[in-house]
Amino acid sequence: MSEPVLEPLSEPFIVTSIKPLAIIAQSAVGDQARVEYLLPDNQSPHDFSLPVSALKKIASAELVVWIGPGFETRSAKTMAKLPPSKLITAMDQIDPLAGDAAVAAGSHSKAMSADPHLWLDPDYGNAIAAEIQARLGLPIKQIIGQDEIQALRASMAASQDKTYLSHHDAYDHFVRAFELPAGLSLRDARGSVKGVQSQYQLRKTIMASNISCIFVEPQYQGKDAAAVAAEFALPLVALDPQGLSQPLNHEAYSQFIGSLVAQFKACFQ
């Protein structure tokens, strides 16, 4: 009597809410799991409502990774219904790190730790990756090494006296990680237009600051950025904080951070 043929176990399926988390997840698991993300490339995560197709993916996933309710408001009810063993809330993974950083830096504000764009800090990227690896029983390994982070930071040293204007307030984690001055922004962290008084104050600050460029992001039309660039004769530089052009592969996160550093340097050169 012949032995029964065993079907190979299907690979785990990971769903992330946004592409930056998919970049982290794919780098964390390599070829040990399948990774997909829900947010279309041309939409903002702040206003995205989950369609039926997304709900089906969430239901079939072994692991779901999202930023948290403050960033993805319209997904909060769906995520709250998932068992804790199936859900990773990224903000929960980095809060302790933010606290440690605050003690070490002595000036790390609560607002900084609440910034939801946490994937822009390599240490936070490694922390989220470690949680994904632990949930799947994989070896814990960094998705971007400390030597590489230090080398990228050193490459930005000449830019520490320069600053920028961005479409929206999203880069606190990145500039802290790479020891750059905080920039200015046309919109708030959710991409909402600032009030008239804030716009007036921003223009006064631009005139008094050493602004090198205005960053524009591919998922936004950037008409307001173009208008300010023309008004103050500032160059527009493309910046891709969502990693929309980054392929998902084993080295995706390292490549993504390296690309962001190159994009910042293009502004400051």
Number of C-alpha atoms within 10 A of each C-alpha: 3 4 5 6 6 6 6 6 6 8 11 15 17 24 26 26 24 22 23 25 27 26 31 31 33 27 25 31 25 15 12 14 16 17 25 21 22 20 17 14 16 11 11 15 20 17 13 16 14 16 9 9 9 15 13 11 18 25 13 13 19 18 22 26 23 22 22 18 17 15 20 20 14 16 20 15 10 11 21 11 9 14 8 12 10 16 22 21 17 22 23 12 18 21 14 12 15 20 15 13 15 16 11 10 10 9 10 16 13 11 9 17 21 16 17 23 22 25 25 24 19 24 21 21 28 23 21 28 27 22 19 24 18 12 15 14 9 14 11 16 15 18 25 22 13 12 9 12 19 13 10 16 17 13 14 18 12 13 17 14 10 18 22 21 24 22 26 21 20 23 23 21 24 21 19 15 17 20 15 19 15 18 18 22 22 22 20 14 18 16 16 13 15 15 10 9 8 13 15 11 11 17 15 11 13 15 10 9 14 12 20 18 24 25 24 22 18 16 15 13 12 14 11 14 24 18 11 18 17 12 10 13 11 17 15 20 17 15 22 17 23 20 24 17 12 16 14 21 18 18 17 24 31 20 17 24 22 15 18 17 18 16 17 20 14 14 21 19 10
